[in-house]
């Protein structure tokens, strides 16, 4: 390995480190004290019978992790296992949690509480459909399964170029730490994992193309149970359900100016032409939008609570209206009508970008709400035999069939079983039951020289970034794989330049400092390297920017691996 960097030495350096260790406990925040506990829990033994779950940063018992959890609960060979669920707000998710409250082997922990850190550090199996925090370290004796939460329709990760660093930092690191990545199909593997998050050439684990676990809830529906949950939540099921499920556009975290009135007009227009004696419109929106819309007395009764799992809900939906949300991929299995209302289509295509062309969507597509409303009204009538509806399904049947062949070919109601057979029961993929095209991809190693460039973004000017760009443009990317590990940006101007000018072939990972100090020795830096980069090994390591004591020793530690 090529590497040149010398760690600071001498009395001043040692004094600075000693003082830092002494004052650190008095400066650490209450929130960060939990992360210090997590560090201590990492020295405790791992329990082989503990399975730790998290979905959507602790929103509830939901999505792919929920499907795997429910399957395991019903398996005799897993009766002795304990299931731990991370929930951000147990009170808000009470209806969701209460379903399993009578089970002695199910534990609910508040996200980022002391118990959360303890079980995260000591559970053998970790299952997440999103990401664990920057402090997360996967121990060698743990098995991390990242299921993600949908087949991508819109550009994501590094391909969302306007915010390359922000959109890739959490998922990319988590994916590199994972032992298993769950993939619904080959499209998801190629487009999302390999390309959007640039795992090709770097990922050391396994990709499971075995179908989406959550799809089992649609293929094997328990409609009576779903109706009961909906009725308990105040959602009437005496009529057919039209579900309007617009995608999350990611701008509402702190936005109190969301135009609720415009949204209400859209919903009113959708309702204008349907037969209301036989159909009702309900709304499935992202949690952040849900919190805003729930304050409106007219919209509140139409909102499906987030505590009801989306795929279980889809099993009782008659018509779906969406846009770029991946929800429509899941709904394909029902073979029921889908409409696509895309008011910002041109803006999205030119800005964010779409993986699936509009011409291939399996349903009527329009940016005009009047056209969508009329089409919806033609489909949703009181006629027992609706020739317009049948004609609609026939018109889009070829697109539906084509998409089903490359998207849901493994969704047969046994996806959970296959995953458990491979990951937990250690069965070979050749012995899996079913008629799908199942695949377990062992790593994504490429025959290229792997270069890591550690970039300290502090104390630099534009000349520094221009020189960095020129350096990166000098590489031959057909034979070279380049990863940048950077500190977080404090200056927006430099971050924008970085996002817009770094070659698209470069993978960017963001390093975050832990909020506590431990011994700066080879053991510490070995853990830091794995926390930041997974199990990747590099052929060359370069240091750019101010060479602090941490970065010098970080580089030396990589050299010794």
MIKEKOL-951907 format. One line per field, with one value per residue (C-alpha): z, y, x; residue in three letters; residue number from 1. Coordinates in nm, 2 decimals. Layout:
z = c(Z;...) $
y = c(Y;...) $
x = c(X;...) $
res = c(ALA;...) $
n = c(NUM;...) $
***
This chain:
z = c(0.00;-0.08;0.20;0.33;0.66;0.99;1.31;1.53;1.81;2.11;2.45;2.31;2.12;2.43;2.66;2.42;2.40;2.78;2.84;2.59;2.77;3.11;2.99;2.75;3.02;3.14;2.79;2.65;2.60;2.76;2.41;2.35;2.68;2.54;2.26;2.53;2.69;2.35;2.33;2.67;2.57;2.27;2.51;2.63;2.48;2.18;2.25;1.96;2.03;2.01;1.69;1.68;1.44;1.32;1.05;0.92;1.21;1.47;1.33;1.43;1.36;0.99;0.64;0.55;0.91;1.02;0.76;0.87;1.24;1.19;0.99;1.26;1.54;1.37;1.33;1.58;1.55;1.65;1.96;2.19;2.02;2.17;1.93;2.01;1.83;1.82;1.83;1.84;2.01;2.18;2.26;1.90;1.78;2.06;1.82;1.62;1.92;2.11;1.84;2.00;2.36;2.50;2.37;2.63;2.38;2.22;2.37;2.27;2.34;2.28;2.00;2.14;2.50;2.72;2.64;2.27;2.28;2.49;2.25;1.94;2.07;2.19;1.95;1.71;1.42;1.32;1.07;0.93;0.64;0.65;0.84;1.19;1.32;1.25;1.58;1.48;1.47;1.34;1.55;1.38;1.56;1.45;1.13;0.97;0.72;0.55;0.36;0.24;0.18;-0.19;-0.55;-0.67;-0.92;-0.88;-0.88;-0.55;-0.38;-0.58;-0.89;-0.72;-0.81;-0.65;-0.31;-0.36;-0.02;0.18;-0.01;0.01;0.34;0.57;0.33;0.17;0.50;0.63;0.31;0.34;0.69;0.60;0.57;0.36;0.14;0.04;-0.32;-0.47;-0.82;-1.05;-1.14;-0.78;-0.75;-1.06;-1.04;-0.67;-0.50;-0.77;-0.95;-0.73;-0.42;-0.60;-0.42;-0.74;-0.67;-0.30;-0.12;0.06;0.17;0.00;-0.20;-0.17;-0.48;-0.32;-0.34;-0.10;0.24;0.27;-0.05;0.14;0.30;-0.04;-0.18;0.14;0.27;0.60;0.49;0.81;1.03;0.81;0.81;1.19;1.22;0.98;1.16;1.50;1.35;1.23;0.87;0.72;0.51;0.40;0.06;-0.19;-0.11;-0.34;-0.20;-0.29;-0.20;-0.33;-0.29;-0.03;-0.18;0.12;0.19;0.49;0.79;0.92;0.67;0.84;0.52;0.34;0.13;0.28;0.08;-0.25;-0.13;-0.02;-0.37;-0.52;-0.30;-0.36;-0.74;-0.71;-0.53;-0.78;-1.03;-0.83;-0.72;-0.35;-0.26;-0.35;-0.31;-0.06;-0.10;0.17;0.20;0.26;0.30;0.45;0.82;0.81;0.58;0.79;1.10;0.90;0.74;1.06;1.19;0.92;1.03;0.67;0.59;0.92;0.87;0.53;0.66;0.71;1.03;0.98;1.24;0.98;0.76;0.40;0.23;0.46;0.36;-0.01;0.01;0.06;-0.18;-0.50;-0.69;-0.63;-0.73;-0.70;-0.87;-0.84;-0.51;-0.52;-0.36;-0.71;-0.76;-0.46;-0.58;-0.92;-0.76;-0.70;-1.08;-0.99;-1.16;-1.10;-1.20;-1.20;-1.11;-1.18;-1.16;-1.15;-1.42;-1.63;-1.33;-1.19;-1.51;-1.57;-1.21;-0.99;-1.27;-1.30;-1.35;-1.50;-1.81;-1.80;-2.11;-1.92;-1.62;-1.60;-1.58;-1.70;-1.65;-1.65;-1.50;-1.53;-1.22;-1.43;-1.66;-1.36;-1.19;-1.50;-1.56;-1.20;-1.22;-1.52;-1.34;-1.01;-1.08;-0.92;-1.22;-1.13;-1.47;-1.56;-1.93;-1.89;-1.60;-1.79;-2.10;-1.87;-1.74;-2.08;-2.22;-1.97;-1.93;-2.16;-1.96;-1.64;-1.75;-1.88;-1.55;-1.34;-1.53;-1.43;-1.10;-0.90;-1.05;-0.71;-0.51;-0.46;-0.09;0.03;0.03;0.41;0.41;0.15;0.34;0.67;0.50;0.36;0.65;0.96;0.85;0.63;0.34;-0.01;-0.27;-0.49;-0.24;-0.21;-0.29;-0.56;-0.93;-0.92;-1.03;-0.70;-0.66;-0.38;-0.51;-0.32;-0.30;-0.57;-0.59;-0.91;-1.05;-1.01;-0.80;-0.50;-0.38;-0.07;-0.03;0.32;0.29;0.58;0.47;0.75;0.70;0.32;0.04;-0.32;-0.45;-0.24;-0.40;-0.75;-0.70;-0.56;-0.87;-1.10;-0.91;-0.94;-1.31;-1.37;-1.28;-1.54;-1.40;-1.62;-1.40;-1.09;-0.82;-0.60;-0.27;-0.08;0.30;0.40;0.71;0.71;0.53;0.74;0.44;0.19;-0.09;-0.08;-0.04;-0.35;-0.55;-0.42;-0.52;-0.87;-0.97;-0.83;-1.11;-1.11;-1.09;-0.74;-0.43;-0.13;0.23;0.52;0.85;1.17;1.49;1.79;2.08;2.32;2.34;2.39;2.37;2.04;1.97;1.69;1.84;1.84;1.48;1.36;1.49;1.34;1.00;1.01;1.13;0.84;0.56;0.65;0.56;0.25;0.19;-0.03;-0.24;-0.18;0.08;0.03;0.28;0.16;0.37;0.72;0.86;1.22;1.48;1.42;1.04;1.05;1.28;1.09;0.78;0.95;1.10;0.75;0.64;0.91;0.83) $
y = c(0.00;0.35;0.60;0.90;1.08;1.11;1.13;1.43;1.35;1.52;1.68;1.93;1.67;1.43;1.72;1.82;1.47;1.43;1.76;1.66;1.33;1.51;1.78;1.56;1.40;1.75;1.88;1.59;1.65;1.44;1.31;1.20;1.03;0.75;0.70;0.68;0.40;0.23;0.23;0.05;-0.20;-0.30;-0.48;-0.70;-1.05;-1.08;-1.29;-1.53;-1.54;-1.17;-1.01;-0.63;-0.45;-0.09;0.06;0.42;0.54;0.39;0.49;0.16;-0.22;-0.17;-0.27;-0.54;-0.58;-0.63;-0.90;-1.09;-1.05;-1.19;-1.48;-1.57;-1.55;-1.83;-2.06;-2.34;-2.33;-1.96;-1.98;-1.93;-1.61;-1.26;-0.99;-0.63;-0.34;0.02;0.28;0.65;0.74;0.45;0.66;0.77;0.41;0.26;0.11;-0.05;-0.19;-0.32;-0.59;-0.77;-0.65;-0.99;-1.17;-1.24;-1.26;-0.92;-0.61;-0.25;0.00;0.38;0.47;0.60;0.52;0.32;0.00;0.08;0.11;-0.20;-0.42;-0.26;-0.36;-0.71;-0.85;-1.12;-1.01;-0.65;-0.58;-0.23;-0.09;0.24;0.34;0.32;0.64;0.75;0.60;0.25;-0.02;-0.36;-0.61;-0.91;-1.15;-0.96;-1.02;-0.70;-0.73;-0.41;-0.46;-0.11;0.01;0.00;-0.03;0.31;0.51;0.85;0.92;0.86;0.84;0.97;1.01;1.28;1.51;1.83;1.68;1.40;1.40;1.45;1.18;0.91;0.95;0.74;0.47;0.42;0.37;0.13;-0.07;-0.12;-0.24;-0.48;-0.86;-0.89;-0.64;-0.74;-0.68;-0.73;-0.79;-0.75;-0.40;-0.29;-0.46;-0.30;0.05;0.12;-0.08;-0.10;0.23;0.49;0.40;0.29;-0.04;-0.20;-0.28;-0.22;-0.41;-0.72;-0.88;-1.07;-0.93;-1.14;-1.13;-1.33;-1.10;-0.83;-0.97;-0.71;-0.84;-1.15;-0.94;-0.86;-1.21;-1.38;-1.12;-1.13;-0.90;-0.95;-0.84;-0.54;-0.43;-0.46;-0.24;0.02;0.02;0.06;0.37;0.52;0.42;0.29;-0.03;-0.06;0.08;0.02;0.20;0.45;0.52;0.85;0.80;1.08;1.04;1.20;1.49;1.55;1.92;1.92;1.85;2.20;2.35;2.49;2.67;2.36;2.46;2.25;2.43;2.32;1.96;1.98;2.11;1.81;1.56;1.74;1.71;1.34;1.29;1.49;1.22;0.89;0.71;0.80;0.54;0.26;0.43;0.63;0.81;0.78;0.92;0.75;1.01;1.04;1.08;1.44;1.53;1.33;1.55;1.86;1.73;1.58;1.93;1.99;1.88;1.79;1.59;1.41;1.15;1.06;0.99;0.63;0.62;0.54;0.27;0.05;-0.12;0.00;-0.35;-0.49;-0.18;-0.24;-0.58;-0.42;-0.12;-0.13;0.16;0.33;0.69;0.78;0.96;0.85;0.66;0.30;0.20;0.12;-0.15;-0.34;-0.28;-0.45;-0.79;-0.71;-0.65;-0.36;-0.02;0.24;0.60;0.84;1.20;1.39;1.77;1.84;1.58;1.81;1.96;1.62;1.48;1.77;1.81;1.50;1.24;0.91;0.55;0.44;0.64;0.77;0.57;0.25;0.32;0.06;0.31;0.64;0.92;1.29;1.62;1.75;1.69;1.72;1.44;1.22;1.30;1.21;0.88;0.79;0.86;0.63;0.35;0.39;0.35;0.16;-0.08;-0.44;-0.49;-0.19;-0.21;0.11;-0.03;-0.36;-0.16;0.04;-0.28;-0.42;-0.11;-0.12;-0.49;-0.52;-0.25;-0.41;-0.75;-0.62;-0.44;-0.74;-0.96;-0.76;-0.62;-0.87;-1.20;-1.33;-1.20;-1.52;-1.50;-1.69;-1.41;-1.41;-1.79;-1.77;-1.49;-1.68;-2.00;-1.84;-1.60;-1.78;-2.15;-2.12;-2.32;-2.29;-2.09;-2.40;-2.57;-2.28;-2.36;-2.16;-2.09;-1.75;-1.65;-1.65;-1.53;-1.46;-1.24;-1.28;-0.94;-0.68;-0.69;-0.54;-0.58;-0.22;-0.03;0.10;0.45;0.62;0.99;1.13;1.50;1.73;2.01;2.25;2.54;2.52;2.76;2.74;2.68;2.36;2.23;2.32;2.13;1.83;1.84;1.84;1.55;1.35;1.42;1.28;0.92;0.66;0.53;0.22;0.08;0.29;0.30;0.62;0.68;1.01;1.00;1.36;1.54;1.72;2.06;2.38;2.61;2.59;2.74;2.47;2.20;2.32;2.33;1.98;1.84;1.99;1.94;1.61;1.35;1.14;0.82;0.92;0.77;1.00;0.89;1.13;1.08;1.20;1.23;1.03;1.25;1.09;1.02;0.67;0.55;0.65;0.32;0.06;-0.11;0.22;0.31;-0.03;0.01;0.37;0.24;-0.03;0.22;0.45;0.21;-0.14;-0.42;-0.26;-0.27;-0.01;-0.02;0.34;0.60;0.98;1.26;1.60;1.91;1.99;1.68;1.66;1.41;1.20;1.18;1.11;0.81;0.71;0.68;0.49;0.25;0.17;0.10;-0.16;-0.35) $
x = c(0.00;0.12;0.09;0.27;0.16;0.33;0.13;0.21;0.45;0.61;0.51;0.26;0.07;0.05;-0.05;-0.33;-0.47;-0.45;-0.64;-0.90;-0.97;-1.00;-1.25;-1.45;-1.69;-1.79;-1.86;-2.06;-2.44;-2.71;-2.80;-2.44;-2.41;-2.61;-2.36;-2.09;-2.30;-2.32;-1.94;-1.93;-2.20;-1.99;-1.76;-2.05;-2.11;-2.34;-2.66;-2.71;-3.09;-3.15;-3.29;-3.30;-3.54;-3.58;-3.80;-3.81;-3.59;-3.82;-4.16;-4.31;-4.33;-4.35;-4.24;-3.99;-3.86;-4.22;-4.28;-3.96;-4.05;-4.41;-4.27;-4.02;-4.28;-4.47;-4.17;-4.11;-3.73;-3.74;-3.96;-3.66;-3.56;-3.62;-3.73;-3.64;-3.80;-3.67;-3.95;-3.90;-4.22;-4.40;-4.70;-4.77;-4.71;-4.92;-5.18;-4.90;-4.72;-5.02;-5.07;-4.77;-4.79;-4.90;-4.59;-4.32;-4.04;-4.10;-3.93;-4.00;-3.72;-3.73;-3.49;-3.16;-3.24;-3.00;-3.18;-3.17;-2.79;-2.76;-2.96;-2.81;-2.46;-2.55;-2.80;-2.68;-2.91;-2.98;-3.26;-3.32;-3.51;-3.32;-3.01;-2.85;-2.69;-2.33;-2.21;-2.32;-2.05;-2.13;-1.94;-1.77;-2.01;-2.32;-2.52;-2.66;-2.95;-3.05;-3.38;-3.43;-3.78;-3.87;-3.76;-3.64;-3.83;-3.65;-3.28;-3.12;-2.78;-2.49;-2.71;-2.91;-2.63;-2.75;-2.71;-2.46;-2.30;-2.63;-2.82;-2.56;-2.38;-2.61;-2.72;-2.38;-2.21;-2.48;-2.47;-2.10;-2.14;-2.42;-2.37;-2.68;-2.87;-3.22;-3.31;-3.66;-3.52;-3.22;-3.33;-3.30;-2.96;-2.82;-2.98;-2.98;-2.71;-2.45;-2.50;-2.68;-2.49;-2.17;-2.13;-2.00;-1.63;-1.65;-1.93;-1.81;-2.14;-2.41;-2.71;-3.02;-3.24;-3.52;-3.82;-3.94;-4.04;-4.32;-4.48;-4.60;-4.87;-5.02;-4.99;-5.12;-5.36;-5.54;-5.82;-6.03;-5.74;-5.67;-6.03;-6.04;-5.73;-5.88;-6.21;-6.04;-5.86;-6.18;-6.14;-6.46;-6.44;-6.80;-6.71;-6.43;-6.11;-5.94;-5.59;-5.41;-5.04;-4.82;-4.44;-4.23;-4.04;-3.81;-3.86;-4.10;-3.88;-3.90;-4.14;-4.45;-4.56;-4.68;-4.98;-5.26;-5.53;-5.37;-5.36;-5.73;-5.82;-5.64;-5.83;-6.16;-6.10;-6.02;-6.35;-6.55;-6.65;-6.65;-6.96;-6.95;-7.21;-6.96;-6.62;-6.42;-6.09;-5.83;-5.48;-5.15;-4.88;-4.53;-4.52;-4.39;-4.68;-4.92;-4.84;-4.92;-5.24;-5.37;-5.43;-5.69;-6.04;-6.15;-5.84;-5.79;-6.07;-5.92;-5.57;-5.46;-5.25;-4.89;-4.92;-5.10;-4.85;-4.86;-4.84;-5.11;-5.32;-5.26;-5.42;-5.76;-5.72;-5.93;-5.77;-5.43;-5.34;-4.97;-4.69;-4.32;-4.37;-4.24;-4.57;-4.71;-4.44;-4.59;-4.94;-4.87;-4.94;-5.31;-5.36;-5.59;-5.60;-5.33;-5.34;-5.04;-5.10;-4.77;-4.83;-4.46;-4.35;-4.13;-3.96;-3.89;-3.76;-3.53;-3.42;-3.43;-3.46;-3.66;-3.54;-3.87;-3.98;-4.33;-4.41;-4.35;-4.58;-4.87;-5.16;-5.30;-5.05;-5.13;-5.02;-5.38;-5.60;-5.91;-5.81;-5.71;-6.05;-6.25;-6.05;-6.10;-6.47;-6.50;-6.33;-6.51;-6.88;-7.17;-7.21;-7.15;-7.00;-6.80;-6.69;-6.48;-6.28;-6.23;-6.12;-5.88;-5.72;-5.70;-5.54;-5.26;-5.23;-4.92;-4.74;-4.85;-4.73;-4.40;-4.32;-4.44;-4.19;-3.89;-4.01;-4.22;-4.11;-4.00;-4.30;-4.49;-4.58;-4.27;-4.01;-3.98;-3.92;-3.65;-3.47;-3.49;-3.38;-3.06;-2.97;-3.08;-3.10;-2.80;-2.96;-2.81;-3.00;-3.02;-3.25;-3.50;-3.86;-4.05;-4.06;-3.88;-3.53;-3.35;-2.99;-2.74;-2.47;-2.14;-1.98;-1.93;-1.55;-1.40;-1.05;-0.95;-0.70;-0.89;-0.78;-0.90;-0.86;-0.92;-1.03;-1.03;-1.27;-1.18;-0.95;-0.94;-1.01;-1.14;-0.79;-0.78;-1.10;-0.99;-0.67;-0.87;-1.09;-0.79;-0.64;-0.96;-0.99;-0.65;-0.75;-0.83;-1.16;-1.17;-0.89;-0.92;-1.19;-1.18;-1.34;-1.33;-1.38;-1.46;-1.54;-1.88;-1.88;-1.92;-1.92;-2.22;-2.02;-1.75;-2.01;-2.20;-1.87;-1.78;-2.12;-2.12;-1.75;-1.63;-1.63;-1.94;-1.73;-1.61;-1.78;-1.81;-1.84;-1.88;-1.70;-1.85;-1.65;-1.77;-1.88;-1.64;-1.27;-1.12;-0.77;-0.61;-0.45;-0.45;-0.76;-0.95;-0.86;-0.93;-1.29;-1.31;-1.20;-1.47;-1.73;-1.65;-1.56;-1.69;-1.45;-1.31;-0.94;-0.76;-0.45;-0.35;-0.44;-0.40;-0.45;-0.57;-0.62;-0.51;-0.34;-0.47;-0.35;-0.67;-0.63;-0.26;-0.32;-0.63;-0.42;-0.14;-0.39;-0.53;-0.17;-0.13;-0.45) $
res = c(UNK;UNK;UNK;UNK;UNK;UNK;UNK;UNK;UNK;UNK;UNK;UNK;UNK;UNK;UNK;UNK;UNK;UNK;UNK;UNK;UNK;UNK;UNK;UNK;UNK;UNK;UNK;UNK;UNK;UNK;UNK;UNK;UNK;UNK;UNK;UNK;UNK;UNK;UNK;UNK;UNK;UNK;UNK;UNK;UNK;UNK;UNK;UNK;UNK;UNK;UNK;UNK;UNK;UNK;UNK;UNK;UNK;UNK;UNK;UNK;UNK;UNK;UNK;UNK;UNK;UNK;UNK;UNK;UNK;UNK;UNK;UNK;UNK;UNK;UNK;UNK;UNK;UNK;UNK;UNK;UNK;UNK;UNK;UNK;UNK;UNK;UNK;UNK;UNK;UNK;UNK;UNK;UNK;UNK;UNK;UNK;UNK;UNK;UNK;UNK;UNK;UNK;UNK;UNK;UNK;UNK;UNK;UNK;UNK;UNK;UNK;UNK;UNK;UNK;UNK;UNK;UNK;UNK;UNK;UNK;UNK;UNK;UNK;UNK;UNK;UNK;UNK;UNK;UNK;UNK;UNK;UNK;UNK;UNK;UNK;UNK;UNK;UNK;UNK;UNK;UNK;UNK;UNK;UNK;UNK;UNK;UNK;UNK;UNK;UNK;UNK;UNK;UNK;UNK;UNK;UNK;UNK;UNK;UNK;UNK;UNK;UNK;UNK;UNK;UNK;UNK;UNK;UNK;UNK;UNK;UNK;UNK;UNK;UNK;UNK;UNK;UNK;UNK;UNK;UNK;UNK;UNK;UNK;UNK;UNK;UNK;UNK;UNK;UNK;UNK;UNK;UNK;UNK;UNK;UNK;UNK;UNK;UNK;UNK;UNK;UNK;UNK;UNK;UNK;UNK;UNK;UNK;UNK;UNK;UNK;UNK;UNK;UNK;UNK;UNK;UNK;UNK;UNK;UNK;UNK;UNK;UNK;UNK;UNK;UNK;UNK;UNK;UNK;UNK;UNK;UNK;UNK;UNK;UNK;UNK;UNK;UNK;UNK;UNK;UNK;UNK;UNK;UNK;UNK;UNK;UNK;UNK;UNK;UNK;UNK;UNK;UNK;UNK;UNK;UNK;UNK;UNK;UNK;UNK;UNK;UNK;UNK;UNK;UNK;UNK;UNK;UNK;UNK;UNK;UNK;UNK;UNK;UNK;UNK;UNK;UNK;UNK;UNK;UNK;UNK;UNK;UNK;UNK;UNK;UNK;UNK;UNK;UNK;UNK;UNK;UNK;UNK;UNK;UNK;UNK;UNK;UNK;UNK;UNK;UNK;UNK;UNK;UNK;UNK;UNK;UNK;UNK;UNK;UNK;UNK;UNK;UNK;UNK;UNK;UNK;UNK;UNK;UNK;UNK;UNK;UNK;UNK;UNK;UNK;UNK;UNK;UNK;UNK;UNK;UNK;UNK;UNK;UNK;UNK;UNK;UNK;UNK;UNK;UNK;UNK;UNK;UNK;UNK;UNK;UNK;UNK;UNK;UNK;UNK;UNK;UNK;UNK;UNK;UNK;UNK;UNK;UNK;UNK;UNK;UNK;UNK;UNK;UNK;UNK;UNK;UNK;UNK;UNK;UNK;UNK;UNK;UNK;UNK;UNK;UNK;UNK;UNK;UNK;UNK;UNK;UNK;UNK;UNK;UNK;UNK;UNK;UNK;UNK;UNK;UNK;UNK;UNK;UNK;UNK;UNK;UNK;UNK;UNK;UNK;UNK;UNK;UNK;UNK;UNK;UNK;UNK;UNK;UNK;UNK;UNK;UNK;UNK;UNK;UNK;UNK;UNK;UNK;UNK;UNK;UNK;UNK;UNK;UNK;UNK;UNK;UNK;UNK;UNK;UNK;UNK;UNK;UNK;UNK;UNK;UNK;UNK;UNK;UNK;UNK;UNK;UNK;UNK;UNK;UNK;UNK;UNK;UNK;UNK;UNK;UNK;UNK;UNK;UNK;UNK;UNK;UNK;UNK;UNK;UNK;UNK;UNK;UNK;UNK;UNK;UNK;UNK;UNK;UNK;UNK;UNK;UNK;UNK;UNK;UNK;UNK;UNK;UNK;UNK;UNK;UNK;UNK;UNK;UNK;UNK;UNK;UNK;UNK;UNK;UNK;UNK;UNK;UNK;UNK;UNK;UNK;UNK;UNK;UNK;UNK;UNK;UNK;UNK;UNK;UNK;UNK;UNK;UNK;UNK;UNK;UNK;UNK;UNK;UNK;UNK;UNK;UNK;UNK;UNK;UNK;UNK;UNK;UNK;UNK;UNK;UNK;UNK;UNK;UNK;UNK;UNK;UNK;UNK;UNK;UNK;UNK;UNK;UNK;UNK;UNK;UNK;UNK;UNK;UNK;UNK;UNK;UNK;UNK;UNK;UNK;UNK;UNK;UNK;UNK;UNK;UNK;UNK;UNK;UNK;UNK;UNK;UNK) $
n = c(1;2;3;4;5;6;7;8;9;10;11;12;13;14;15;16;17;18;19;20;21;22;23;24;25;26;27;28;29;30;31;32;33;34;35;36;37;38;39;40;41;42;43;44;45;46;47;48;49;50;51;52;53;54;55;56;57;58;59;60;61;62;63;64;65;66;67;68;69;70;71;72;73;74;75;76;77;78;79;80;81;82;83;84;85;86;87;88;89;90;91;92;93;94;95;96;97;98;99;100;101;102;103;104;105;106;107;108;109;110;111;112;113;114;115;116;117;118;119;120;121;122;123;124;125;126;127;128;129;130;131;132;133;134;135;136;137;138;139;140;141;142;143;144;145;146;147;148;149;150;151;152;153;154;155;156;157;158;159;160;161;162;163;164;165;166;167;168;169;170;171;172;173;174;175;176;177;178;179;180;181;182;183;184;185;186;187;188;189;190;191;192;193;194;195;196;197;198;199;200;201;202;203;204;205;206;207;208;209;210;211;212;213;214;215;216;217;218;219;220;221;222;223;224;225;226;227;228;229;230;231;232;233;234;235;236;237;238;239;240;241;242;243;244;245;246;247;248;249;250;251;252;253;254;255;256;257;258;259;260;261;262;263;264;265;266;267;268;269;270;271;272;273;274;275;276;277;278;279;280;281;282;283;284;285;286;287;288;289;290;291;292;293;294;295;296;297;298;299;300;301;302;303;304;305;306;307;308;309;310;311;312;313;314;315;316;317;318;319;320;321;322;323;324;325;326;327;328;329;330;331;332;333;334;335;336;337;338;339;340;341;342;343;344;345;346;347;348;349;350;351;352;353;354;355;356;357;358;359;360;361;362;363;364;365;366;367;368;369;370;371;372;373;374;375;376;377;378;379;380;381;382;383;384;385;386;387;388;389;390;391;392;393;394;395;396;397;398;399;400;401;402;403;404;405;406;407;408;409;410;411;412;413;414;415;416;417;418;419;420;421;422;423;424;425;426;427;428;429;430;431;432;433;434;435;436;437;438;439;440;441;442;443;444;445;446;447;448;449;450;451;452;453;454;455;456;457;458;459;460;461;462;463;464;465;466;467;468;469;470;471;472;473;474;475;476;477;478;479;480;481;482;483;484;485;486;487;488;489;490;491;492;493;494;495;496;497;498;499;500;501;502;503;504;505;506;507;508;509;510;511;512;513;514;515;516;517;518;519;520;521;522;523;524;525;526;527;528;529;530;531;532;533;534;535;536;537;538;539;540;541;542;543;544;545;546;547;548;549;550;551;552;553;554;555;556;557;558;559;560;561) $
***
